[in-house]
Every structure is written in structure tokens, then in C-alpha cells.
Amino acid sequence: MKYLIFSVLLFAFSLNAQNFNRKDSLRGNLTHLRLCYDVTFYDLNIAIDEVERSIEKSTNIIHFNIIKQCSIIQVDLASNLEIMSIIFEGNELRFERELDAVYVYFNRTLKIGESHKISVLYGGYPKVAKNPPWDGGFSWEIDFNGNPWVGVSCQGLGASSWWPCKDHQSDEPDSMRIKVAARYPLKIISNGNLRTDTTIWNQYFNSWMNVSEWFVTYPINNYNVTINIGDYNHISDQYISNTDTLDLDYYILSGNELKAKEHFKQVKPMLECFENFFGSYPFLDDGYALVETSYLGMEHQSAIAYGNNFLKGYNGNIAFIDNLDFDYIIVHESGHEWWGNSITTSDIADMWIHESFCTYSEVLFVECLYGYDKMLSYVNNQKNNVLNDKPILGVYHVSNQGSSDMYCKGSLMLHTLRNLIDNDELWFSIIKGISNNFKYQIVDGQDIIDFINLVSDKDFSIFFKQYLEFKDIPEFQYSIVKDGMNKTLVYRWEAIDKFDMPLLINIGQEDFWIYPSNSFSELDLGAFDINDFNIRTDLFYINTKKL
């Protein structure tokens, strides 16, 4: 179990300044009621009624170790779902609700080092997704053959929107069993490997039911747990990497098999690129899967939701990917297997680690398949999607993530950092080092920044502070003063205090470094054609202002 214990704020800071409420703190804060226990295994047994759009008589058995002596713990389940009972050692426990938090009262004190389990019986009508995966929940759809098609996406919303758990990213189980029942003949696809698949008569449903048992053998964050129910057919393949064989599984709606076989040929070269940059695929024993969904996509671990309609780009928008010819959803969501799934942040305030590195993985994929110049064009095309509306970094302990700029602005930040380091061998060793050193671990932003500083032997703390904690990017302010044939560059950074990022410029020959700070500096550039003056904004994500 990879578990991060950090000090819990008592909320002396002003939450109301950003309109946070009690529900936010119950979800995002790590009080003693959560820190006292460490989840080791979830055993989820869920029955889905696609007619009633409900979860019926389902259970989750939560296995955990006691970290601090306690007699009460907090688990989480959305208030629109009902808990019928919580069983511990054969006895029914008392519990109380506060919004989506459930306080479980044990009949004795649990001691440090003890291992226990509780069984939570629940059911009800889960939230219906309004705009999945961004505004998630259950998607109850009908496919093009007229068959029921069910999926769930809950990043941000939280896994507790559909199953009882300790809904905080700081605590992942070591493994998980997911057993799902749905009406015959619908097929059920979930994370990991399919262990059993049976058909039984269910008296409660008065129907034959397919029951599929899936097993995840690696740590998994809660929002990555998923189920997909529909008229699926299975396409299997394999990817050979060094001496390892990775199973590739594609679950496709009936009628789309030929289209999928051709379209998914891009998976293997993509995996080869990613393994070159980030190391081996992290979930070898669970395999790699794409599951066709009614919504665009989601990085569900070893069961990636795919809804890009077998099109290039972003659902056919190739301008989004700089007019290249790959499927954006396959590449981006697969990148999350390393960034977000293998490495997971302890608090969603640091979701930039998931999204910035994953969006940057697209950049490296383009460099791998199309070359450096195409990469440079691709990463600069990402500038079109940056808002600079609020900081990338969210607020800790209140289930708050920062701006959507964590995607493209975060990628451009990493591109800028690569050029600051100015040593590609070192840069790629840093990227792979993060992926390998923090594999299957819970991290926070400072862990990643400290690692980069250590390996690069440079301090980028102010750099990250500017790009993560402030909405505005640094502005390079300059003027060129003429003195006869000679010209002098006067320049400074308009940025946070002590921001002194070096910058490459060009006056018609080779690039050279200048070293701006918050104060104005002067540099004699000699005689040159002023039209040749060039600031390498293709290598650095900055604003420029000629004074």
C-alpha cells in the first residue's frame, strides 16, 4: 500500500474567500477519521438495473489496516444513495451521515496494526452524467443497434457518487475485485482481467443475469474504477516489448469490429514511443484495453474509455492536433496510464501532475513519430487552448483543482523547462526518472519539483511558482536603443519577485542566452539588422512586450 500521511490543516485559512463549503472539506480534508485507517483492498459487488437506471442491493467490502487507534472512521457515499447496513465481525454497526460523508461507529476500539473489514450494503439511483466525462456520473444510452449501453465516469465528481469508499486520492487499495451483474445478454467490461463470466437466474430481477468478475492486481485510484455494459465484442492482440508481452484488448460495439481493427493499429507504435520516454507499461499483468463508450474518453486504468468515433484528432477536429493524423483520445488517455494512474497525486489540487505531464506526453509522441520540427509546431499549437484565467494549482484539502490550463499551459511549462535545462539527455532522464521512481506511488507537487531540482542540480522553485501559482505567465519587456550603427537591448521580466529565467534570443545568427531579472538590464548587441531580432518564444512559453 502506497500511502501518504501529511499534516492536516484545521482550516484556519479562509475557505469562504473562494466559496468552499462543508461538503468540500468533508471530501477533501484528511481528518483523523480518515488518517486512522489505510485501505488495502476493495471487494465491490454491484448489480446494475439499466431499466430502472439504478444500483440494486450491492455491497462493497472495505479491507483496511489501522494506522492510528480509533473507534470511528469516515467512508464516503453520495447522499442520494442509501446505505442499508454496515456489517463488522458479524454485527451491524451504527452509522451517521453528514452530506456525502458516512461516520461508522465501531463497537470497540481498533488498535494500531490490526487488520479489519466492513461490508457496506447499499443501493439507489446514482447521479446521471450531464456532460461526461467533465460533468460525470452514469451514462444510460442506447447504441446504434438499439441495445442498452451503460458507462460511468467520475473524475472530479468522485467514486463515492456510485460506490462506498474512502474517496480521497491519498489512499489507494493494493488491488481490487469488481463483480458486476447486468441483464443477459449484455456484456460487462471493467478494470483489470476478467476472472469469471457466468449467467444465472436472479429472482430479484426476475431475469437471467450476466455476472462478470474482474480483478485489478495493482494499486488503483478510486476515480479510475469503472464499469461498461453493452453489446460488446472482444478483439485481442499483443504488444511485444523487450522480453515482455502485453495483452491488448479492445471491447467494441457489435458492428464496429472491422473499423476498430484498422483504427487501433496506431496503439502499438504509440506504446513503443511512450515506453521509450517513460519506461515499461506500468500495468503489464492487467493488460491494456480500449473500451468503446458513449462519451469522449477517460483514463480508466487498464480499461480506457474510448469514444472518439474512430476519427483523427479530437472527435474529427484535426486543427486541435496541429493537423496531424492520429487519434487524440487514444494518445492522451493512454498517456495517463503513466501520468495519473501509475503516479497519482495525494490531493486533486496537484492534478497538474496528471494533466500537464500527460498532455506533454502528446508532445513527445509527436516528436517520436513525426520529428522535432513537427513537435515544435505541435506544442506551440497548444497555446491556442490556454486561458490564463486562474492558477493551475488548486486549493489543498477542499477537493479543489485548478484551472483547465493544467493541460496545455502545463505542457508548455514543461516544454519551457526542457529548453531551460538545455540538455536533452538530462531532460529525458528526468522524465523517465519521475515515471520510474514514483511508480505506483502517491505524490504531491513538491515531490516532483524536488526531484527535478535534485537531478538537474538547479533550483526551479521560482519557475514552478510562477507557472503554477499565478494565472499570468512571465512577460519579457524590452526595448532596442539605437546609437549610430550599434544597438543596445534594454530588458527585464515582469513576473513574480526573484524571477530570473534565462532566455534565448537571436539577431540573425546563432541563438544566445540572456539573463533577465525583475530589474532592467542592458546588453550591447553591436551592429545588426533590427528585423533579425528574434525572441525564441517557440522554445519558451512567455509573453513579450516591446516598450
C-alpha positions as CSV (number, residue, x, y, z in Angstrom):
1,M,0.0,0.0,0.0
2,K,1.4,3.4,-1.0
3,Y,0.0,5.9,1.5
4,L,1.0,9.5,2.1
5,I,0.4,10.9,5.6
6,F,0.7,14.7,5.8
7,S,-0.3,17.2,8.4
8,V,-4.0,18.2,8.3
9,L,-4.9,21.8,8.3
10,L,-7.5,22.9,10.8
11,F,-9.0,25.3,8.3
12,A,-7.7,28.4,10.0
13,F,-7.4,29.8,6.5
14,S,-10.4,31.5,5.0
15,L,-12.4,29.0,2.9
16,N,-15.2,31.4,2.2
17,A,-12.9,33.6,0.2
18,Q,-13.3,31.1,-2.7
19,N,-16.8,29.8,-1.7
20,F,-15.8,26.5,-0.3
21,N,-18.3,24.8,1.9
22,R,-18.6,22.0,4.4
23,K,-19.2,19.4,1.7
24,D,-15.9,20.4,0.0
25,S,-13.9,20.0,3.3
26,L,-15.6,16.6,4.1
27,R,-14.5,15.4,0.7
28,G,-11.0,17.0,0.5
29,N,-9.7,17.1,4.1
30,L,-7.8,14.3,5.8
31,T,-9.1,14.3,9.4
32,H,-8.3,11.7,12.0
33,L,-11.4,9.8,10.8
34,R,-9.6,9.1,7.5
35,L,-6.0,9.1,8.6
36,C,-6.6,6.4,11.2
37,Y,-7.1,3.7,8.6
38,D,-5.4,2.6,5.4
39,V,-7.4,0.8,2.7
40,T,-5.7,-2.3,1.3
41,F,-8.5,-4.0,-0.8
42,Y,-11.9,-3.2,-2.1
43,D,-14.3,-6.0,-3.0
44,L,-17.1,-4.4,-4.9
45,N,-20.2,-6.5,-5.8
46,I,-22.6,-4.3,-7.8
47,A,-25.9,-5.0,-9.6
48,I,-27.0,-2.6,-12.3
49,D,-30.6,-2.2,-13.5
50,E,-30.5,-0.5,-16.8
51,V,-34.3,-0.3,-17.0
52,E,-34.7,1.5,-13.6
53,R,-31.3,3.2,-14.0
54,S,-30.4,2.1,-10.5
55,I,-27.9,0.3,-8.4
56,E,-29.7,-2.6,-6.7
57,K,-28.7,-4.5,-3.4
58,S,-24.9,-4.0,-3.9
59,T,-22.1,-4.4,-1.4
60,N,-18.5,-3.1,-1.0
61,I,-16.3,-4.9,1.4
62,I,-13.6,-2.5,2.5
63,H,-10.4,-4.1,3.9
64,F,-8.1,-1.9,5.9
65,N,-5.3,-1.6,8.4
66,I,-5.4,0.6,11.5
67,I,-2.8,3.3,11.4
68,K,-3.9,5.2,14.5
69,Q,-6.2,3.9,17.3
70,C,-9.8,4.7,16.6
71,S,-13.4,3.8,17.1
72,I,-14.9,5.9,14.4
73,I,-14.0,6.2,10.7
74,Q,-15.3,8.1,7.7
75,V,-16.3,6.5,4.5
76,D,-17.9,8.3,1.6
77,L,-21.1,7.7,-0.4
78,A,-23.2,10.2,-2.2
79,S,-26.3,11.3,-0.2
80,N,-28.7,10.3,-3.0
81,L,-27.6,6.6,-2.4
82,E,-28.9,4.7,0.5
83,I,-26.9,2.6,2.9
84,M,-29.0,-0.3,4.3
85,S,-26.4,-1.7,6.7
86,I,-22.7,-1.8,7.6
87,I,-21.5,-5.2,9.0
88,F,-18.4,-5.7,11.1
89,E,-17.4,-9.1,12.6
90,G,-21.0,-10.3,12.1
91,N,-22.6,-7.3,13.8
92,E,-24.4,-4.4,12.4
93,L,-22.7,-1.1,13.1
94,R,-24.3,2.2,13.8
95,F,-23.5,5.0,11.3
96,E,-24.5,8.6,10.7
97,R,-24.4,10.7,7.6
98,E,-23.2,14.3,7.1
99,L,-23.9,15.1,3.5
100,D,-21.8,12.6,1.5
101,A,-19.7,11.6,4.5
102,V,-20.6,8.5,6.5
103,Y,-19.4,8.1,10.1
104,V,-19.0,4.5,11.1
105,Y,-19.1,3.7,14.8
106,F,-17.4,0.5,15.9
107,N,-18.4,-1.5,18.9
108,R,-14.9,-1.4,20.3
109,T,-11.6,0.4,19.9
110,L,-9.5,-0.6,16.9
111,K,-5.8,-0.8,17.7
112,I,-2.7,0.2,15.6
113,G,-1.6,-2.7,13.4
114,E,-4.9,-4.5,13.3
115,S,-6.5,-5.5,10.0
116,H,-10.2,-5.4,9.6
117,K,-13.0,-5.2,7.0
118,I,-16.5,-3.8,6.9
119,S,-19.3,-4.8,4.4
120,V,-21.4,-1.9,3.2
121,L,-24.8,-2.8,1.7
122,Y,-26.2,0.0,-0.4
123,G,-28.3,0.9,-3.5
124,G,-30.2,3.7,-5.1
125,Y,-30.2,5.9,-8.1
126,P,-26.8,7.3,-9.0
127,K,-26.2,10.7,-10.5
128,V,-26.9,10.8,-14.2
129,A,-24.0,12.3,-16.2
130,K,-24.9,15.7,-17.8
131,N,-21.8,16.2,-19.9
132,P,-19.5,13.2,-19.4
133,P,-16.7,12.9,-18.6
134,W,-16.4,16.5,-17.4
135,D,-19.7,16.6,-15.6
136,G,-19.8,12.9,-14.9
137,G,-21.9,10.1,-13.4
138,F,-23.8,7.3,-15.1
139,S,-24.4,7.4,-18.8
140,W,-27.6,5.5,-19.7
141,E,-27.7,5.3,-23.5
142,I,-29.0,3.2,-26.4
143,D,-26.4,2.2,-29.0
144,F,-26.9,2.3,-32.8
145,N,-28.2,-1.3,-32.8
146,G,-30.9,-0.3,-30.3
147,N,-29.3,-2.0,-27.3
148,P,-28.7,-0.6,-23.8
149,W,-25.3,1.0,-23.3
150,V,-24.1,2.0,-19.8
151,G,-21.0,3.6,-18.6
152,V,-19.7,5.6,-15.7
153,S,-17.2,8.5,-15.4
154,C,-16.5,10.2,-12.1
155,Q,-13.2,12.1,-12.1
156,G,-13.8,15.2,-10.0
157,L,-17.3,14.0,-9.1
158,G,-15.7,11.2,-7.1
159,A,-16.1,7.4,-6.9
160,S,-18.4,7.8,-3.9
161,S,-21.0,9.0,-6.4
162,W,-21.6,5.3,-7.2
163,W,-19.9,3.1,-4.6
164,P,-18.9,3.5,-0.9
165,C,-15.2,4.1,-0.4
166,K,-12.6,6.3,1.2
167,D,-12.9,8.9,-1.5
168,H,-9.6,10.6,-1.3
169,Q,-6.7,10.2,-3.8
170,S,-4.1,9.8,-0.9
171,D,-5.3,6.2,-0.3
172,E,-5.3,3.5,-3.0
173,P,-6.0,-0.1,-2.4
174,D,-3.2,-2.5,-3.3
175,S,-5.7,-4.4,-5.5
176,M,-9.4,-4.7,-6.2
177,R,-12.2,-7.1,-7.2
178,I,-15.1,-5.7,-9.2
179,K,-18.0,-8.1,-9.6
180,V,-20.9,-6.8,-11.7
181,A,-24.3,-8.2,-12.6
182,A,-26.4,-6.9,-15.5
183,R,-29.2,-8.3,-17.6
184,Y,-28.4,-11.0,-20.1
185,P,-27.2,-10.8,-22.9
186,L,-25.4,-7.5,-22.0
187,K,-21.6,-7.8,-21.6
188,I,-19.8,-6.2,-18.7
189,I,-16.3,-4.7,-19.0
190,S,-14.3,-3.4,-16.1
191,N,-10.7,-2.8,-15.0
192,G,-8.0,-5.5,-14.9
193,N,-8.6,-9.0,-16.0
194,L,-11.8,-11.0,-16.4
195,R,-11.7,-13.9,-14.0
196,T,-15.2,-15.4,-14.4
197,D,-18.1,-14.7,-16.6
198,T,-21.4,-16.6,-15.8
199,T,-25.1,-16.4,-16.5
200,I,-27.5,-17.0,-13.6
201,W,-31.2,-16.6,-12.9
202,N,-31.8,-13.7,-10.5
203,Q,-35.1,-13.9,-8.5
204,Y,-34.9,-10.2,-7.5
205,F,-34.6,-9.0,-11.1
206,N,-36.8,-11.9,-12.4
207,S,-34.3,-12.2,-15.2
208,W,-31.3,-14.0,-16.4
209,M,-28.2,-12.0,-15.4
210,N,-24.7,-11.9,-16.7
211,V,-22.2,-11.8,-13.8
212,S,-18.6,-10.8,-14.6
213,E,-15.8,-10.8,-12.1
214,W,-12.8,-8.5,-12.8
215,F,-9.6,-8.2,-10.8
216,V,-7.1,-5.4,-10.6
217,T,-3.7,-6.5,-9.4
218,Y,-2.1,-3.1,-8.9
219,P,-2.9,0.0,-6.8
220,I,-5.8,1.9,-8.4
221,N,-7.1,5.4,-7.6
222,N,-10.9,5.5,-7.0
223,Y,-11.9,7.6,-10.0
224,N,-10.3,5.1,-12.3
225,V,-12.6,2.3,-11.3
226,T,-15.3,1.8,-14.0
227,I,-17.9,-0.4,-15.5
228,N,-19.1,-0.6,-19.0
229,I,-22.2,-2.5,-20.0
230,G,-23.4,-3.1,-23.6
231,D,-23.4,-5.3,-26.7
232,Y,-19.7,-5.7,-26.8
233,N,-17.4,-7.9,-28.9
234,H,-13.8,-8.6,-28.0
235,I,-10.8,-8.1,-30.2
236,S,-7.5,-9.4,-28.7
237,D,-3.9,-8.6,-29.8
238,Q,-0.5,-8.5,-28.2
239,Y,2.3,-5.9,-28.0
240,I,5.9,-7.3,-27.6
241,S,8.2,-5.0,-25.6
242,N,11.7,-6.4,-25.0
243,T,11.0,-9.7,-23.3
244,D,7.5,-8.8,-22.1
245,T,4.3,-9.5,-23.8
246,L,1.4,-7.0,-23.1
247,D,-2.1,-8.2,-23.8
248,L,-4.1,-5.7,-25.9
249,D,-7.9,-6.0,-25.5
250,Y,-10.4,-3.9,-27.5
251,Y,-14.1,-4.0,-26.5
252,I,-16.2,-2.7,-29.4
253,L,-19.9,-2.4,-30.0
254,S,-21.2,-5.0,-32.4
255,G,-20.8,-3.7,-36.0
256,N,-17.6,-1.7,-35.3
257,E,-15.1,-4.5,-35.3
258,L,-13.5,-4.0,-38.7
259,K,-13.3,-0.3,-38.2
260,A,-11.7,-0.8,-34.8
261,K,-9.1,-3.3,-36.0
262,E,-7.8,-0.9,-38.6
263,H,-8.0,2.2,-36.5
264,F,-6.3,0.7,-33.4
265,K,-3.2,-0.1,-35.4
266,Q,-1.8,3.1,-34.0
267,V,-1.8,1.7,-30.5
268,K,1.5,-0.3,-30.8
269,P,3.7,2.5,-32.2
270,M,2.3,4.8,-29.5
271,L,3.1,2.3,-26.8
272,E,6.6,2.0,-28.2
273,C,7.1,5.7,-28.0
274,F,5.8,6.0,-24.5
275,E,7.9,3.1,-23.2
276,N,10.9,4.8,-24.7
277,F,10.2,8.0,-22.8
278,F,8.6,6.8,-19.6
279,G,9.7,3.2,-19.1
280,S,7.7,0.0,-19.4
281,Y,3.9,0.0,-19.4
282,P,3.0,0.0,-15.7
283,F,0.1,-2.5,-15.6
284,L,1.6,-5.4,-17.6
285,D,-0.3,-8.1,-15.7
286,D,-3.6,-6.3,-16.1
287,G,-3.1,-5.6,-19.8
288,Y,-4.0,-2.6,-21.9
289,A,-7.6,-2.1,-23.0
290,L,-9.7,0.3,-25.0
291,V,-13.5,0.2,-24.3
292,E,-15.9,1.9,-26.7
293,T,-18.0,4.4,-24.7
294,S,-20.8,6.8,-25.5
295,Y,-18.7,9.7,-24.1
296,L,-15.5,11.0,-25.4
297,G,-12.9,9.3,-23.2
298,M,-11.4,8.8,-19.8
299,E,-8.2,7.3,-18.5
300,H,-9.8,4.4,-16.6
301,Q,-6.8,2.2,-15.6
302,S,-6.3,-0.8,-17.9
303,A,-9.8,-0.1,-19.3
304,I,-9.5,3.2,-21.1
305,A,-12.8,4.7,-22.2
306,Y,-12.7,5.4,-25.9
307,G,-15.5,7.5,-27.6
308,N,-13.7,9.3,-30.4
309,N,-15.7,7.6,-33.1
310,F,-12.6,6.2,-34.8
311,L,-11.7,9.6,-36.1
312,K,-8.5,11.5,-36.3
313,G,-7.9,14.4,-33.9
314,Y,-10.3,15.5,-31.2
315,N,-13.5,13.8,-32.5
316,G,-12.6,14.8,-36.0
317,N,-11.1,18.2,-35.2
318,I,-7.5,17.8,-36.6
319,A,-6.7,21.5,-36.0
320,F,-6.7,20.6,-32.3
321,I,-3.7,18.3,-33.0
322,D,-1.9,20.7,-35.4
323,N,-3.4,19.0,-38.5
324,L,-1.7,15.6,-37.8
325,D,-3.3,12.3,-38.4
326,F,-3.5,10.4,-35.1
327,D,-6.4,9.8,-32.7
328,Y,-6.0,12.3,-29.9
329,I,-8.1,10.3,-27.4
330,I,-6.1,7.2,-27.8
331,V,-2.8,9.0,-27.3
332,H,-3.9,11.3,-24.4
333,E,-5.8,8.8,-22.4
334,S,-3.1,6.2,-22.8
335,G,-0.5,8.7,-21.6
336,H,-2.5,8.7,-18.3
337,E,-1.5,5.1,-17.6
338,W,1.8,6.6,-16.6
339,W,0.7,10.0,-15.5
340,G,-2.3,9.8,-13.2
341,N,-2.7,6.1,-12.9
342,S,0.7,4.8,-12.1
343,I,1.7,8.1,-10.4
344,T,-1.3,9.7,-8.6
345,T,-1.5,12.9,-6.6
346,S,-2.5,12.9,-3.0
347,D,-4.7,15.9,-3.4
348,I,-6.6,17.0,-6.6
349,A,-5.1,20.5,-6.1
350,D,-2.0,18.9,-7.7
351,M,-3.8,17.4,-10.6
352,W,-1.4,19.3,-12.8
353,I,1.0,16.4,-12.4
354,H,-1.6,14.1,-14.1
355,E,-2.6,16.5,-16.8
356,S,0.5,18.6,-17.6
357,F,2.7,15.5,-17.9
358,C,0.1,13.6,-19.8
359,T,-0.5,16.5,-22.2
360,Y,3.2,16.8,-22.6
361,S,3.3,13.1,-23.4
362,E,1.4,14.0,-26.6
363,V,4.3,16.4,-27.5
364,L,6.8,13.6,-27.0
365,F,4.7,11.2,-29.0
366,V,4.7,13.7,-31.9
367,E,8.4,14.1,-31.7
368,C,8.9,10.3,-31.7
369,L,6.7,9.7,-34.7
370,Y,6.9,12.9,-36.7
371,G,10.2,14.5,-35.7
372,Y,11.5,17.5,-33.8
373,D,10.1,20.2,-36.1
374,K,6.6,18.8,-36.0
375,M,6.9,18.5,-32.3
376,L,7.8,22.2,-32.0
377,S,4.8,23.1,-34.1
378,Y,2.5,20.9,-32.1
379,V,3.5,22.2,-28.7
380,N,3.1,25.8,-29.9
381,N,-0.3,25.0,-31.3
382,Q,-1.3,24.2,-27.7
383,K,-1.1,27.9,-26.9
384,N,-4.5,28.3,-28.7
385,N,-6.1,26.4,-25.8
386,V,-4.6,28.3,-22.9
387,L,-6.9,30.7,-20.9
388,N,-4.6,32.1,-18.2
389,D,-7.8,32.5,-16.2
390,K,-6.7,31.3,-12.8
391,P,-3.7,29.4,-11.4
392,I,-3.0,25.8,-12.4
393,L,-2.5,24.8,-8.8
394,G,-5.8,24.3,-6.8
395,V,-6.5,24.8,-3.2
396,Y,-5.5,21.9,-0.9
397,H,-7.8,20.0,1.4
398,V,-11.1,21.2,-0.1
399,S,-11.4,18.9,-3.2
400,N,-10.4,21.7,-5.5
401,Q,-8.5,21.5,-8.7
402,G,-7.0,24.5,-10.5
403,S,-7.6,25.9,-14.0
404,S,-8.0,23.6,-17.0
405,D,-4.8,25.3,-18.1
406,M,-3.1,22.4,-16.3
407,Y,-3.4,20.7,-19.7
408,C,-1.9,22.9,-22.4
409,K,-0.3,25.6,-20.2
410,G,1.2,22.8,-18.1
411,S,2.6,21.1,-21.2
412,L,4.1,24.4,-22.4
413,M,5.6,24.9,-19.0
414,L,7.4,21.5,-19.3
415,H,8.5,22.4,-22.8
416,T,9.9,25.6,-21.5
417,L,11.7,23.7,-18.7
418,R,13.2,21.3,-21.3
419,N,14.8,24.3,-23.1
420,L,16.0,25.9,-19.8
421,I,17.8,22.6,-18.9
422,D,19.3,22.7,-22.4
423,N,20.4,19.1,-22.2
424,D,18.1,16.6,-23.8
425,E,19.9,13.6,-22.4
426,L,19.4,15.0,-18.9
427,W,15.9,16.1,-19.7
428,F,14.7,12.7,-20.9
429,S,16.5,11.1,-17.9
430,I,14.4,13.3,-15.6
431,I,11.1,12.4,-17.3
432,K,11.8,8.7,-17.2
433,G,13.2,9.1,-13.7
434,I,10.0,10.6,-12.4
435,S,8.0,7.8,-14.0
436,N,10.1,5.0,-12.6
437,N,11.0,6.5,-9.2
438,F,7.4,7.3,-8.3
439,K,5.8,4.3,-10.0
440,Y,2.6,3.1,-8.1
441,Q,3.1,5.9,-5.6
442,I,1.1,8.8,-4.2
443,V,2.9,12.1,-4.7
444,D,2.4,15.8,-4.3
445,G,3.7,18.6,-6.4
446,Q,6.7,19.3,-4.2
447,D,7.9,15.7,-4.6
448,I,8.1,16.2,-8.3
449,I,9.7,19.7,-8.1
450,D,12.2,18.4,-5.6
451,F,13.1,15.5,-7.9
452,I,13.6,17.8,-10.9
453,N,15.8,20.1,-8.8
454,L,17.9,17.3,-7.5
455,V,18.5,15.5,-10.8
456,S,19.1,18.8,-12.8
457,D,21.2,20.2,-10.0
458,K,19.3,23.5,-10.4
459,D,16.7,25.2,-8.4
460,F,13.5,25.7,-10.4
461,S,11.3,26.6,-7.4
462,I,10.6,30.1,-8.5
463,F,10.0,28.9,-12.1
464,F,7.3,26.5,-10.9
465,K,5.8,29.1,-8.5
466,Q,5.3,31.5,-11.4
467,Y,3.7,29.0,-13.8
468,L,1.6,27.0,-11.2
469,E,0.5,29.5,-8.6
470,F,-0.2,32.6,-10.7
471,K,-2.5,32.9,-13.6
472,D,-0.3,35.2,-15.7
473,I,2.8,33.9,-17.5
474,P,6.1,35.9,-17.3
475,E,6.3,38.9,-19.6
476,F,9.6,39.8,-21.2
477,Q,9.7,43.6,-21.5
478,Y,12.3,45.1,-23.8
479,S,13.4,48.0,-26.0
480,I,16.2,48.3,-28.5
481,V,18.1,51.6,-28.3
482,K,20.0,52.8,-31.3
483,D,23.4,54.5,-31.0
484,G,24.6,55.0,-34.6
485,M,25.1,51.5,-36.1
486,N,25.2,49.9,-32.6
487,K,22.1,48.8,-30.8
488,T,21.6,48.2,-27.1
489,L,18.9,45.8,-25.7
490,V,17.2,47.0,-22.5
491,Y,15.2,44.3,-20.9
492,R,13.6,42.8,-17.7
493,W,11.0,40.3,-16.5
494,E,7.5,41.4,-15.4
495,A,6.9,38.4,-13.2
496,I,6.9,37.4,-9.5
497,D,9.7,38.6,-7.3
498,K,13.1,37.0,-7.9
499,F,12.0,35.5,-11.3
500,D,15.3,35.3,-13.3
501,M,14.7,32.7,-16.0
502,P,17.3,32.8,-18.7
503,L,16.1,33.3,-22.3
504,L,17.3,32.6,-25.8
505,I,17.3,35.3,-28.4
506,N,18.7,35.6,-31.9
507,I,19.9,38.5,-34.0
508,G,20.4,36.7,-37.3
509,Q,23.0,34.1,-36.4
510,E,23.1,31.5,-33.6
511,D,20.9,31.7,-30.5
512,F,22.5,33.0,-27.4
513,W,21.4,33.3,-23.8
514,I,20.5,36.5,-21.9
515,Y,19.8,36.6,-18.2
516,P,16.8,38.9,-17.4
517,S,15.7,39.7,-13.8
518,N,12.9,41.8,-12.4
519,S,15.2,44.9,-12.8
520,F,16.2,46.4,-16.1
521,S,19.5,45.4,-17.6
522,E,21.3,46.5,-20.7
523,L,23.2,44.5,-23.3
524,D,25.3,45.9,-26.2
525,L,24.4,43.9,-29.3
526,G,26.6,45.7,-31.7
527,A,25.5,46.3,-35.3
528,F,22.8,44.1,-36.7
529,D,19.6,44.4,-38.8
530,I,16.8,45.1,-36.3
531,N,14.5,43.0,-38.4
532,D,16.6,40.0,-37.4
533,F,15.9,40.3,-33.7
534,N,14.1,37.2,-32.6
535,I,13.0,36.1,-29.1
536,R,12.7,32.3,-29.1
537,T,9.0,32.2,-28.0
538,D,8.8,28.8,-29.8
539,L,11.0,27.4,-27.0
540,F,9.7,29.3,-24.0
541,Y,6.1,30.0,-23.0
542,I,6.2,33.7,-22.3
543,N,4.6,37.0,-23.3
544,T,6.7,39.7,-24.9
545,K,6.2,43.4,-24.8
546,K,8.2,46.0,-26.7
547,L,8.4,49.2,-24.7
